[in-house]
């Protein structure tokens, strides 16, 4: 694939070449046209001078005082010529010698501009003008050799072409430097990505232009999300290892007491420890089932995600026959990682199903922000316990299975999205009420 720098350079080069070519043609045409118009105006004045010296005798003989027209018209093939025709009579300048212009007569008041070849193959610009004097129709033609004028115009065109070529080269150099400078941020991003690959940096640290800034921000956001998931994964593995290690220690102690205790008591202790270990493993597998395929940094389809999540929880708590209801209000939206949302809602709804009698509700409210409200009809929590629910390892009821880490994990994830986690008592169902509030502006930071 052609590089962006090459494409921009070629595009600007072609544009500049076309622009300079067009302006060279336009300026050349303008200079040529202006010069020719000035020449035509001067020839018309010469024609009027000729008219002033033309007279007719009583016998209609045309009289022309050639001496009054200047020496330029007296010198042979000087490049300045005139011809006056009237009453089938013609007077020509001495500069024509024995040549003739062979010009037609034209009506009074008309002006005609011609280009023809004159004596010694001279290119001539001829101005014909029809006059009436002493009741006689007169046609006056004034001509001038335009070869010197054409040579001057060609010299100007060559000089202007050289200046334009020099200006084009300077602009091409400047635009190339501008392209290289404009693409410097991309090179910086490439360098930072190489540092990321080598582990020398954890994010893209640079001041990017407005057009590239969203890309840099999105990459940094994804890197932050990946780092957050990495730490949560390590914590989850550590918590699981710690919980299983404790139960394995109890199993070892039970095995050491086999000789001093009855087989029934040893069997019960082993069964109790293995049951707890089974519950711990089931809880982690449950969390894995609640998390689906993710596409970070996009708007999450809340209806689809919640529907899948509720369906999974209904299967998990089928024996308890928990009635889980949910509702979306005011076009609620969530911008972030689907995995994060599924884990947050999964923990909260799983906790509600665990503590409820048989009713759990989820209400999602949109607007300037998005709020997720989870309520159950369980016993709830005392005011003192509400402040401790997010403490890692705290369990309100030791008789219920679990490690006390779910709400702490949810609290960490909510804080990472600059959200708020609020606990209270449900006025509708009587149990625990949990509200997670997000602001759309800060949610996408």
N, C-alpha and C positions, 0 to 999 in steps of 0.2 A: 504494500500500500504506500502511495506517495506520502511523504511527510507533510505535516501541516505547514511547516516553514517553506518548503518548496512550492506548495500550492499557493500560498499567499504571495510569495515572491514572484512566481510566474504570472499570477493574476494581476498584480500591481504593475509588473513590467509591461505586459501587453496593454494594459489600460493607459499607461504613460506614453508608450510608443504611439498608440492610436491618437491620443490627445495631442501630442506634439506634432504629429503628421497633419492632423486636421487644422491646427492653429497655423502651421506653416503655409498650408494651402490657402487658408482664409486670408492671412496677412499678405501673401503674394498677390492674390486676386485683388485685395483692397488697394494695395500700392499701385498695381498695374492699372486698375480702373480709375483711381484718383489722378494718376499722371496723365492718362489718356484724356480724361475730362478737362483737365487744365489745358492740354494742348488744343483740344477742340475749341475751348473758349478763346484762346489766343488766335486761332485761325479765323474765328468768326469776327474778331476785331480787325484782322487784316482784310477780311472781306468787306467790312464796312469802310475801311480806308480806301479800298479800291473803288467802292461805289461813289465815294466823295470826289474822286478825280476823273470819273467818267462823264463826258459831255457829248452832246449831239449837235452837229452843225445844221444850218437851215436845210441842207439837202440830205439830212438823216445819215450823215457820216459820223461813225463813232470815233471820238477823240479821247485818247488816254495818255496822260502825262506820266510816263514810266519812271522818270527821274525822281519823282516824289515817293516812290515805293522803297527806296533804299538800295544800297549796293549789293545786298545779299541776293536780290532778284536779278542782278545784272551778271553775276559770275556764273560761268558755264557749269551745269550739273552741280550746283551748290547744295541741292537738297531742299531748296525752298522755291516753289513754283506757284504760278497763278494762271488762270485762263478766264477771259471775259467774253461772253457771247451775247450778241444782240443784233436783230435785223439781218440774220444770216452772215454777220460779220464776227470775227474772232480776233482777240488780242491776247497774246501769250507773253509770258516773261522771257527775257533774254536767256535766263538760266536753262530753259528747256531746249535751247538751240534749235535743232530741226525736228525735235520729237513732238508728239501731240498726245494729250491725255484722253481724247475721244470721249468726252463726257456728254450725257444727254441734258437737254433743257428741262427745267422743272418749273412748276407754277409759282406765282408770286406768293411770298410768305412761307414757303416750305423750305425745310433744311434737311439735307441728307448727308450722312456720314458713310464714306466708302474706304475700303482698303484695297489697293491694287499695286501692281508692279510698274514702276516708272523707268526713267532712263537708267542705263547701266544696272538694271535689275535691282534698283533701289525699292525697298518696301515703303509705300507712301500711305499716309493717312490724308484723305481728301474730304473737305467740307464743301458741299454744294449749297448755294443759297439763291432763292429766286427773289428778284427785286423788280420794282417799277419806277422809272425815272423819266421825266419829260414825256410821259405817256408811252414809254417804250419798255418792253419786257426785257430784263437783263438776267442772265445766269452767270454767277461768279463762282469760280472754283479756286480754292486755295489749298495747296498740298505741301506736305513736309515729310522729309525722309525720317522714318522712325527707327531706323537701324541703330543709331547711337542710343536712343531711348531704350530700346529692347536690350542692348548690351548692358546699360546701367541697371536695368531691372534684373537681368540675369546675375550681375555681380552682387546686387543686393540679396537676391535669393540664395546664392552660394554662401555669402557671408552670414545671412540669417540662419541658413541650414547648419553651418558650423557652430554658431552660437547656440542654436537649439540642441544640437547633438551634445555639446558640452554641458548645457543645462540638464539634458536628459540623463547623462552619465552621473552628474552630481546628485540629481534626485533619486536615481536608482540606488546609488550608494547610501543616501540618507534613508530611503525607505527600507533597504535591507537592514540597516542598523536599527531602525524602528521595529521591524518585524522580529529581529533577534532579541531586542530589549523587551518587546511585548510578550514574547514566548519564554522569557526568563523564568516566570513563576512556574511554568510547566516543567522546566528543567529542575527547578528547586523541588517540586513535588516528586520528580523522578529520583532525585538524590535522597529525599526524605524516605521514599518508599524503599530504597536500597538500605537505608539505615534501619528501617523497620524489619526488613528481612534478616539483617545481621543481628538484630536485637539491641542496637545501639540507642533506639528511641522507642517510646511507647505511643506517640501520636505525631501528626503532621504539625510542626510548629513553624508557621509562616503567616505573613500578612498577604493574603491573596487578593487579586483584583475582584471587582464586584461580580464579573461573569464567572469566575472560578471559585469564589468564596463558598457558594452552596455545595459544590463538590467536596471541597476541603472539609467543610463543617459536617457533611454527611459521612465522610470517611472517618473523621474523628469520633463522630457519634457511634458509628459501628464498632470502632476500636474500643470505645468506652463500654459499649454493650457487651462485646466479647470478653473484655476484662472482667466485667461484673459477673457474667455467667461463669467464667473460669473460677473466680473466687467463691461463687455460690456452690459450684460443683465440688470444689475442694472442701468447703465447709460441710456439704452434705455427706461426702465420703468420710470426712473426719468424724462427724456425728454418728454415722452408721457404724464406723469402726469402733468408736468409743462404746456405743450401746452394746454391740455384739461382744466386745472384749469383756465388758462387765459381766455379761451372762455366761461367757465361757469360763471366767474366773469362778463363778458360783458353781458351774458344772464340775470344775476341777476340785473345788472344796467338797462338793457332794461325793465325788468319786473317792476322795481320801477318807471319808467317813463311812464308807460302805461297811467296814468291819465293825464299827461301833454303833451303828444304827440299824434299825430293822429294814428289811428289803422294801417294805411298803412305804416307809417314810422316804427312803432314798429314791424310789421310783417316782413318788409324788414330787419331790424336789426337782428331779431331772425333767419330768413332764412340765412343771411350772416354768422352768428356765427355757426349755425348748419352745414352749408356747409363746413366751415373751419374744424370743428371737424370731419366731414365725410371724408375730404381729409386726415387729420392726421391719422385716423384709417385705411383708405385704404392704406396709405403709409406703415404703420407698417405691415398690412396684406400682402402687396406686398413683403416686405422684408422676411416675413415668407415663402411665396410661393417660393421665389428665393432660399431658403436654403433647400437642400435635405438631404437624409440620409448620415451620415458621418462615416468614419473609420479613426481616427486620426493616424498620423505618417506614412502614406503609400504614395506611389507614386499615384498621382491623374490621372485618365484617362481624360486628357484634352479634347479630342475630344468628349467624351460622355457628360462631364459636360457642355462644352460650347454649344453643340447642344441642350441640355435640357434647358439651360438658355436662349438662343436666341429664342427657340420656345415659352417659357413662355412670354418673352418680346414682341414678335410679337403679341401674343394674347392680352396682356395688352394695347398695342398701336395700336390695329387693326384699330380704327377709324382714327387715324392720318396717317395710311398707311406708317409707317417708314420702309425703306429698310435696313435691318441689314445684313451685310456680315461679314464673319470671315474666317481666314486662319491660319494654323499651318505651320511653317517653321523650317527646320533643326532639326526635332525630338525634339521639345521642351518638357521639363519635369517640373513638379512641385512636390516637396516633402514637404508634410505638411498636414494640415487638409483640407478636402474637404469643410467643412462648412466655413472656413475662406476664401478660394478661391472664393466660390460661393457668399459670402457676399461682398467681395471686388469688384469682377467683376460685381455683380448685382448692387451695388451702382453706379459704374462708367458708366455702360451701361444704367442704368435707367436715370442717369443725362444727358447722351448724347442724349438719345431718347427724353427727356423732352425739351432740348434746340435746337435740330436739326430741320431742315426744313422737310427733308424726307430721309436723308442718314446718316447711322452710320456704321463704320467699326471697326473690332477688328482683330489685327494681333499679333500672338504669335511667337516670334523668339527664337530659341534654340541656343545651343553652350555651352560656358563655364558657362553661366548663362541663365536665362530665362527672357524675356521682354514681357510685355503685353502692346500693344499700342492701345488706343481707340481714334477714331477721329469722328467728326461730321461736318455737313455743316451748323451749326448755325452761330450766330453772334460772337461767341468766347468771349474773355475777354480782357480788356485793360491790359497793363503791370503793372499798379498799382494794379489791381484787382487780378492778378495771384498770388501775394504773400499773398493774404488774403483768398484764396479759401479754405484752410484747417483750417481756424480759426473757432472754434465752434460757430454756430449761424449766421455766415456771409452769406448773400444772395445777389448775384449780381443783381437780379431783384426781387423786392418785389411783382411784379404782378404774378409771377409764384408760384404755391403751393409748400409748403415744409417748413422745419424748419431750414435749413442750417446746419444740423448735418451729412449728408451723407458723404461728403468728409473728414470731421474731423475724422469720424469713420474709413474710409479707411486709412487715414494717420496713425492713431494709430496702425492699424493692420499691415500695411506695415513695420512700425518701429519695431514691435514685431518680424518680420522675418528678421530684419537687411537689409531690402530692401530700395529702393529709389523711391520717388514719384516726377515726373517732369511734370510741366505744360508748355504749349507753344501753338503756333498757328499751325494748320494743313496746310501744304503746298499743300496737295492733295485735301482736301475738303474745306478749308478756315475757318473752325470753331475751336473749342477747341481741342487741342491734349494733351492727358494724357498718360504718360508712367510709368509703374511700373516695376522696375528692381530688380531681385533677383540673388544672387550668390548661386550656388548649395552647396558649402562647408559650408557657414555660414547659409544657409537655413535649413540644417539638424542638426545644433548645438543644 
